[in-house]
């Protein structure tokens, strides 16, 4: 089958790879009908994610049709149309039973490698390094889905692939980010990063009762999408100082809730931003935490900082003093996607939201390497790409 494979920094290729088969009786195999490129994929593309191997199949936002099921799969059958969450979860460990699916104890076969780095291992993820399981990803014609009774959500309606595909990751991720922000009625919410996750964080903040949403970025198309589709006030951080602007907008108090939807590859300004980029390039720093620093500084005293943006290792100069002395609450984590699949699908079916608004490019799987480059370089207004095998 054809698949997008990783061969090093900014080297993604379409190649023939073996078609997946049932390995365990709880597996299913799906034929992919749509799959997306995620901002998190760019961390792999740019060489920042450790434990990648040449030839790894990429992608963690797939959906398609079930073509084979293992003997112990009870909830799926051939012909079912499903969206597959990027988190792989067993459904029976303590964490899964607590609905903390991205912390599953059993789905990462390389748990010892992750444990050496993090202290404990989170769940395995599709297409996201060998430290997190070494699972082949979904930017391919077919995908093996472990624990098939726990992950995929069936779509029985006539909603298009583009309307439901983003249940695999970015819609639940944006929603959990807003939920983690602990938004109260009429709160002012500031969202750093107007990529796809940031767009859904903006939408979700309104769903959870925000009184005001402010979106921060530097890419005109992303800012306009947040304003047009998310009814957000916008700040272009290249045109004005974010701290000064937020203080002016909030009477000096700061936003009640701050969401870092950027993560490790933040584009900082000034000396600190340049220093981050240099240190990351020479492996003196794993992450560029510019947004994290700025959100801590901007957030009002006693406020909440939610971090859906992916960080990969250690970050320098994080202002722990302000974080502690301002009594900020910080909530983070990979998304517990399975927790949100049914309720968010209901919102789509009810017409409360059409997630396809974020889609800007739709091309064939064969055009994947070109789209990785355009997405990385923010060319042609590329915000979200869907690939069709």
C-alpha positions, 0 to 999 in steps of 0.5 A: 500500500502507499503511505507517507513515511519519515526519512529525517528532518524535512524529508517525507516521502510517499512509498510502498509499505506492507499492508497492515494485518490483524496482529491481536484479536482485539485489532481492526483494519480500516481502509482510509478514506480521509486523513489529515496533517496535524501541526504536531506532525511538523514537530516530527517533520522538523526533527524535534521528536526523538526516537523516530526511525527512517521509514516510519509511517506518519499521521494520527488523524484518520477515518475510513471503513472497517475491512477486517476485525479480530476475533474478539472485537465486539463493537465493530464489523466490516463496512462500518464507517469510523473515525479513529482517535490518535490516542491508543487506549486499552479501556481496562487499566486504572487510567482508562477507567478514570477516562484518562485515555491518553495516560493508558498503562497498557497501549505503549509497547515501548513503555520503558523507553518513555519511562526513562524520559518522563518517569512514567509512560503515557499511552501509545499514539499513532504515527508519533515515534517509537518512544510512544509505541512505534505504531504505524500512522494513518497517512496511508491507504490502510491502518491497523487499529489496536483495541478496536472496541475502545477507540473508533467512533462509528458515524452512521449519518450522512455527514461528510468525511470533512465534517467528522474527520477532526474528531480524531484529534483537533476538535477534541483537543481544542475542546479539552483545552477550553475545558482545562481552562476552567472557563466560567461565565463571562470570562475573558479567554486568550488563545495563543496560536490560531492553527487548527487546535487554536481555532477549535479552542476559540470555538469551544471557549464560547461553548463553555460560556466565555464572555470574550475570546482573544486570539493571538497569532501572526499569520493573517489567514489564521487571524482572519479565520479566528475572527470570521468563524470564531468571533474572536478579537485578534492580536497580531504579535508582530504588530503590537506587544501582546502583554501591553495590548492584553492589559489595555483590553482587560483594564490591567487585570489580564485574561482570566483564562489563557490557552497555549495552543502553540507548544514547542515551536513557538516563534518568539520575538526579541532576544529571548525568542532568538536565543530559544531558536539557537539553543533548539538548533544546537540541542541545548534546549528541547522546546521553545517556550515563548508562549508559555512564558508570555501566557504566565506573564499575561494571565490574571492573578488566580487565573488558569493556564491550559496547555494543549500545545505539544512540548517534547522535552525541557524548556529554559527560563520558564518563569516559575516565580510568577507562576507560583506567586500569581497563584496560577493553575496549570492544566496540560495533557495529550487529549483523552479523545475517547471521552469526547467522541460521542458528545462532540459528534452529537454537537456536529449532528445537531448543527452546533458546529461544522468542523470543516470550516478549518479545512483549506486544502484537500489533495491526494495522498501522493501530494502529501510531501508537498503539503507538508512543506507548504504547511510548515512554511505557511504558504498559500494560506495553508491552515489544514490539509486533508489527504485522500488515498 
